[in-house]
Amino acid sequence: MKYIIKNIKSFIRTEKIIFILILICIIASSFIINFSYGLYQNYHVIKEEEESDLYSFEITFNNDLNGDYASKGVLKNTLMSFSDSLNDSIDMYFVMPYSDEINVDDYGNMIVRFCIKDGNIAPCELFKKNMQKNGTLMSGEYFSEEQEKNGENVALAFVEDSTGTLKDNGTLSFQGKEYKVIGTQRMHSLIVPFESLNSDTPINDLLFNFVKPLTRSQYDEIKEKISDAFGELAVIPELDIPESENYYLYNTIIIISVLIALLSAINFAVLYKYILSKRTKSLSVFRICGCTKFKALGMFLSECMIITIPVFALTSLCYDKFILPALAVHFEYIESAYSMKLYLIIFAIYVLSSLIVLGIMIYFSFLRKTIKESWGGI
C-alpha cells in the first residue's frame, strides 16, 4: 500500500496535466451517468402520464341532411388515404351511419365496426373477440373476411330475449337492398359491413381505437386528412398530446450522455496507459524480483481505484446537493428518481465497469509481454 500511495504522489507531482485530465474524466462520468438515469426516469414518467388514457378519440359531424353532410364514400376514401403505419395502429374504426329506414324499436341504431388491413376493409377482430368473450353474440357467426371486404348484404340483428329468436324471417330491407341476418346479438344495435352501405349514406360519428397510446404525429395526420375532406363539418377534439419531437430530444440526450460517459472511461484508460508506459522498466524489475502478473495488475488497479472512488463519490454528492435541485426546475420528476440505494448501484456499476476496462487494457498492453519485451528488447 505504501508503494501504491508513493506512486500516486509521484504521478501527481510529475504529471499534473495528465492527473487533471483523469480527474475531469471521472467527474464527467459521474455527472453524466447520474444525469442520464434521472433524465430517463423523468422521460418515462412524462410518457406514462400523458399517454396513458389516449387510446381512443371521437370525431362527430355536423350534418345537414338537406345540404352538406359527411358521406360513407368520402369517409372511406379519407381513411384509405391514411398511411399504412397509421391504419396498422388502429385496431377498430367505429362508425355510426344514419338511416331513417331502420326501425329503431326493433333494431336500435345501426353501427359499423371494421379495420383497414393491406389497403382493404377487414373485420374488426377486437370487436369479434369481445362479443364472444362477453357472450353478446347469441347465434350465428361474425362477418368473414370476404363478407366485410366485398360488402355483402349480411347483418347481425339485435334480440332482447336470451333465446336469440329473430322477430322476422331472417331478413331485413333498407337502402333498396335485402340483408340476410346471419347472426343475432345483444348489443342494442344493428351491425352491418361497412362496405355494404351506399356511398351516399350519412355518417354521424367516427371513433378511433388504437392498439397503443395515440401519438402526436398520428393525431396530426388524422386531423389534417379529416379536415381536408370534410372541412367545418368535422368536429375534431383538441387533444393534449406531447410532441414526438420531445421524445426524440430525450432519447438523443440519453444516447449522447451514454456515449460521453463511455468515452470518458476510455479516455481514463488511455491516460493511465500513458502513465504505465513510462513505468515499464520499473514493472520489469518487479517481475524479475518475483512480482507476479496478477499482483502487478492488482497494484495498478488499486492505484486507479484510490483516485476514482473518492472523486466519483464526491461528484455524486455535489450532483445530489447542488446540481439536482437546479435540474428539477426544468425536469419535473427527476428528483424522485434518486435514492441512496440508487446512487450506490450506479457507483458499483461504474467501479466494476472501470475495473474491467482498465484490467483488460493493463493486461494486454503490458502484462502479456515478456520481461524482455517490457524492458525494451535488451
Stockholm file with secondary structure:
# STOCKHOLM 1.0

chainA/1-378         MKYIIKNIKSFIRTEKIIFILILICIIASSFIINFSYGLYQNYHVIKEEEESDLYSFEITFNNDLNGDYASKGVLKNTLMSFSDSLNDSIDMYFVMPYSDEINVDDYGNMIVRFCIKDGNIAPCELFKKNMQKNGTLMSGEYFSEEQEKNGENVALAFVEDSTGTLKDNGTLSFQGKEYKVIGTQRMHSLIVPFESLNSDTPINDLLFNFVKPLTRSQYDEIKEKISDAFGELAVIPELDIPESENYYLYNTIIIISVLIALLSAINFAVLYKYILSKRTKSLSVFRICGCTKFKALGMFLSECMIITIPVFALTSLCYDKFILPALAVHFEYIESAYSMKLYLIIFAIYVLSSLIVLGIMIYFSFLRKTIKESWGGI
#=GR chainA/1-378 SS CHHHHHHHHHHHHHCHHHHHHHHHHHHHHHHHHHHHHHHHHHHHHHHHHHHTTCSEEEEEECCCTTSCCCBHHHHHHHHHTSCHHHHHHEEEEEEEECCTTSCHHHHCEEEEEEEEETTEEECCHHHHHHHHHHTCEEEECCCCHHHHHHTCSEEEEECSSTTCCCSSSSEEEETTEEEEEEEEECSSEEECCGGGSCTTCBEEEEEEEESSCCCHHHHHHHHHHHHHHHGGGEECCCCCCCCHHHHHHHHHHHHHHHHHHHHHHHHHHHHHHHHHHTTHHHHHHHHHTTCCHHHHHHHHHHHHHHHHHHHHHHHHHHIIIIIHHHHTTTSTTSGGGCCHHHHHHHHHHHHHHHHHHHHHHHIIIIITSCHHHHHTCC
#=GC SS_cons         CHHHHHHHHHHHHHCHHHHHHHHHHHHHHHHHHHHHHHHHHHHHHHHHHHHTTCSEEEEEECCCTTSCCCBHHHHHHHHHTSCHHHHHHEEEEEEEECCTTSCHHHHCEEEEEEEEETTEEECCHHHHHHHHHHTCEEEECCCCHHHHHHTCSEEEEECSSTTCCCSSSSEEEETTEEEEEEEEECSSEEECCGGGSCTTCBEEEEEEEESSCCCHHHHHHHHHHHHHHHGGGEECCCCCCCCHHHHHHHHHHHHHHHHHHHHHHHHHHHHHHHHHHTTHHHHHHHHHTTCCHHHHHHHHHHHHHHHHHHHHHHHHHHIIIIIHHHHTTTSTTSGGGCCHHHHHHHHHHHHHHHHHHHHHHHIIIIITSCHHHHHTCC
//
